[in-house]
């Protein structure tokens, strides 16, 4: 299997990974709550912690997309289960972080 076949098979997963890495790292570095909440970002109680953990959650989703792509080479159903479970975990984590810091 060459690099072209890998890119053809994992194109969407690589794109999701790149976007998640960009926004996750941007949140962690800049700690700007306006990225997550455009309307009234001053209402966030702890903006530094909220953006840090939000960035980590987005990084988790990007890494899950890559894991899904790798697993889907061997078993497409298992790859789909991985991304569905990752989205469910991400939504639970986001709810916890929102309730705690926002």
N, C-alpha and C positions, 0 to 999 in steps of 0.2 A: 504494500500500500504506500503510495507516494503522497507528497504534501498536497497535490491538487485534489486527490480523492478525499483526503481528510477535510479540506476546506469545503468541498462540495457537500460532504455529509454533515459537517458541523457549522455551516454558515450562519444560521440564525443563532445558535448557541454562542458562537464567537462574538457576534454583534451584541447580544444581550450582555455577555461578559464585559466587553469593552465599555458599553454605556454605564453599566453598574459600577465598574472600577472608576470611571471618570467621576461620576457623581458622588460615589462613596468617599473617594479620596479627597475630592473637593470639599465635601462637608466636613471631613475630619480636619483638614488643614485650615480652611477659612473660618470654620465655626460660625457661619452666617445663617441665622434661622430664616431669613427671607427666602432661601432656596426651598425650604420645606413648607413654609406658611407665608404666602404672599399677602394675605389680608391680616393686618394687625399682628405682626410678629412680636410686638412688645408685650403681648398677653402671655407669652411663654414664661413660666416661672424660672426655669433654669435653662437658658438657651445654650450654654456651652455643653452641658451634659446631654441635652436633647439632641443636639447636632452630632456629637460624638457617637452616641449609641445609634442614632439614625443612620449615620454613615457606616457603622459596623454591620447593621442589618442589611443595608444595600449591598455591601461587600459579600455578605453571606449569600444573598440571592445570586450574585454574579458567579461565585464559586459553585453554587448548586447548578447553575446552567451548564458550566463546564463539566461537572460530574455527570449530569444528564447526558451530555453529548458523548462522553467516553463510554458510559454504560450502554447507551443506545447502539453502539457498534456491535455489542454482544447480544443484547436483548432489548428491543424497542419498548416492550411493555414495562420492563423494570425502569427504563429511563423516564418514561412518563410518570410512573409512580414516584420516582425521586423528585421530579419537579413539582408535582402536586403536593407532596408532603412538605417540600421546602417552602412553597407559597403559604401553606397552612401555618407552618412554624413561624414564618416571617410575619404573617398577620397577627398571630398571638403575641409575638415579641413586640411588634409595633404598638399594639394595644397596651401592653404593660408599660412600655417606655412613655407613651403618650399620657397614661394615667399618672405616672410617677413624676414626670418632668414638665409636662405642658400645662 
